[in-house]
Amino acid sequence: MSSEIDVAATLATLRAEVRTQRAALPAAEPTPAERELQRLVEELEYTRVVSAHWPLEGRNLLEQAIALVNKVVRRYLRWYINPIVEQQNAFNDTATLAIRLLVAENAALRAEIAELRAQLQQSPPSS
């Protein structure tokens, strides 16, 4: 008795069935917490970069003089301030990436949970 199993055909059939079942699953609506999380991730991108060089301007003569003094002081303290700003920006980049990866992983886990729940609902109870 030599009955060979066509592994490629079986795998293709299984993959097609999985695709069909996934397409039939309802799309998981994001929860309010997930929407807020996504909004915060977008806001995080806007505030990620710190600049040590804000524009210094003055509207009148006194404010222009103060701005000039601040520019001179800033230039002489650049050696002290720039490394701190660079460290902060490096940390912000790493933290932003980590948070983005955690959000993506959370979404993937939610999708997997929704898929498993759908499979539980479709399978008959075994008693």
Buried (B, 14 or more C-beta within 10 A) or exposed (E): EEEEEEEEEEEEEEEEEEEEEEEEBEEBEEEEEBEEBEEEBEEBEEEBEEEBEEEBEEEEEEEEEEBEEEEEEBEEEEEEEEEEBEEBBEEBEEEBEEBEEEBEEEBEEBBEEBBEEBEEEEEEEEE
